[in-house]
Amino acid sequence: MAKKDHVSETPATQLLKANKVAYTEHPYEYLEHGGALHSASTLGWDPFHVVKTLIMQDQDAKPLVVLMHGNRKVSTKNLARQIGAKSVEPCAPEVANRHSGFLVGGTSPFGTRRDMPVFIESTILDLPKILINGGRRGYLVGIAPQVCVALLGAKAVQCALVD
């Protein structure tokens, strides 16, 4: 398969373009259940700089977005405590797809079908550049992490679990 230099627009890249956000495109060979660790190794990036977009829900099944380092897990207890929820859990894939409008594995926090509160692991904001999903499986975009705060109103939290 020929490597494409440009990937067709997604709701995520349309939102970035509409807001005049500079981004770089990083297509890669998607691997089912490969996740951020696979994309990081394929693209030669540190997984700490590859940010995964997780669709979760609180005790009332209200959806929310969590942006986490590719090599960290979310402490749902810590997250719930920080956002004032009784509990937080990952959504089932089909529920996540419905909320975001993206397929799991291709979920971007930009251009989601529904407006959802966004929470970002605070240490992501210390990085000069991150790779984050561009709205399609096998497609990441490189941006400054502050874009997540500026465009999405992402709130910094500390809920990373270190393996």
C-alpha positions in Angstrom: 0.0 0.0 0.0 1.4 3.4 -1.0 2.1 5.7 1.9 -0.2 8.8 1.7 1.3 12.2 2.7 -2.1 13.6 3.2 -5.2 12.2 4.9 -8.7 13.4 3.8 -10.4 15.7 6.2 -12.2 14.5 9.3 -14.5 16.5 11.7 -11.4 16.9 13.9 -9.1 18.4 11.2 -12.0 20.6 10.0 -12.3 22.0 13.5 -8.6 22.6 13.8 -8.5 24.3 10.4 -11.5 26.5 11.2 -9.7 27.7 14.3 -6.4 28.2 12.4 -4.5 25.6 14.5 -1.2 24.5 13.0 -0.9 20.8 13.0 1.2 18.1 11.4 -0.2 14.8 10.0 1.1 11.4 11.1 -0.6 8.5 9.3 0.4 5.0 10.4 -0.7 1.4 9.8 -3.6 0.9 12.3 -3.5 -2.2 14.4 -6.7 -3.4 16.1 -6.2 -3.0 19.9 -2.6 -1.7 19.2 -3.5 1.6 20.9 -1.1 4.5 21.6 1.9 2.2 22.3 1.6 0.7 18.7 1.2 4.2 17.1 4.1 5.6 19.1 6.5 2.8 18.2 5.4 2.8 14.5 5.9 6.6 14.3 9.1 6.6 16.4 7.6 8.8 19.2 7.8 8.4 23.0 4.4 7.0 24.1 4.4 9.7 26.9 4.0 12.3 24.1 1.2 10.3 22.3 -2.1 11.2 23.9 -5.0 8.8 23.9 -8.6 10.1 23.9 -10.8 8.1 26.2 -14.6 8.4 26.4 -15.8 7.7 29.9 -19.0 8.2 31.9 -19.9 9.2 35.4 -22.4 7.5 37.7 -25.3 9.1 35.8 -24.0 7.8 32.4 -23.0 11.4 31.4 -20.1 11.1 29.0 -16.8 12.9 29.4 -13.5 12.9 27.6 -10.2 12.1 29.3 -6.9 12.8 27.5 -4.1 10.6 28.9 -0.4 9.8 28.1 -0.2 6.8 25.8 1.8 4.8 28.4 -0.4 5.6 31.4 -3.7 4.4 32.7 -6.5 6.5 34.3 -7.2 6.2 38.0 -11.0 6.4 37.8 -11.1 7.0 41.6 -8.8 10.0 41.5 -10.6 11.4 38.4 -14.0 11.0 40.0 -12.8 12.7 43.2 -11.3 15.6 41.2 -14.3 16.3 39.0 -16.9 15.8 41.8 -18.4 12.6 40.5 -19.3 9.6 42.6 -17.7 7.3 40.1 -16.2 7.2 36.6 -15.9 4.3 34.2 -14.9 3.7 30.6 -17.9 3.6 28.2 -18.5 0.4 26.3 -17.1 0.8 22.7 -20.5 1.1 21.0 -21.6 3.8 23.6 -18.3 5.7 23.1 -18.8 5.6 19.3 -22.3 7.0 19.8 -21.1 9.9 22.0 -18.1 10.9 20.0 -19.2 10.1 16.5 -15.8 8.3 16.0 -14.9 4.7 16.0 -12.9 3.5 19.0 -9.3 3.5 17.9 -10.0 6.6 15.9 -11.5 8.9 18.6 -10.4 12.5 18.5 -11.4 15.0 21.2 -11.9 17.5 18.4 -15.1 17.6 16.4 -17.0 15.1 18.6 -20.7 14.6 17.8 -21.7 15.7 21.3 -20.2 18.4 23.5 -18.6 16.7 26.5 -16.5 18.0 29.3 -12.8 17.3 28.6 -10.2 16.5 31.2 -6.5 16.4 30.4 -3.7 14.9 32.5 -1.9 18.0 33.8 1.6 16.7 32.8 0.5 16.6 29.1 0.4 20.4 29.2 4.1 20.5 30.1 5.0 18.9 26.7 6.1 21.0 23.8 4.1 18.9 21.2 1.8 15.9 21.4 0.4 13.5 18.9 -3.3 13.0 19.3 -5.9 11.2 17.2 -7.0 13.2 14.1 -10.4 11.5 13.9 -9.6 8.3 12.1 -7.9 5.0 12.8 -4.3 5.2 11.8 -4.1 9.0 11.8 -2.6 11.2 14.5 -2.0 15.0 14.4 0.8 16.8 16.1 -0.2 19.9 18.0 0.7 22.0 21.0 -1.1 20.5 24.0 -2.4 24.0 25.0 -4.7 23.7 21.9 -6.8 21.2 24.0 -7.4 23.9 26.6 -8.0 26.7 24.1 -10.4 24.8 21.8 -12.0 22.3 24.1 -11.9 24.0 27.5 -10.0 21.0 28.8 -9.5 21.1 32.5 -6.2 19.8 34.0 -6.5 16.8 36.3 -4.0 14.4 38.0 -5.3 10.9 37.5 -2.5 9.0 35.8 -1.5 5.6 37.1 2.1 4.7 36.4 2.5 1.0 35.5 
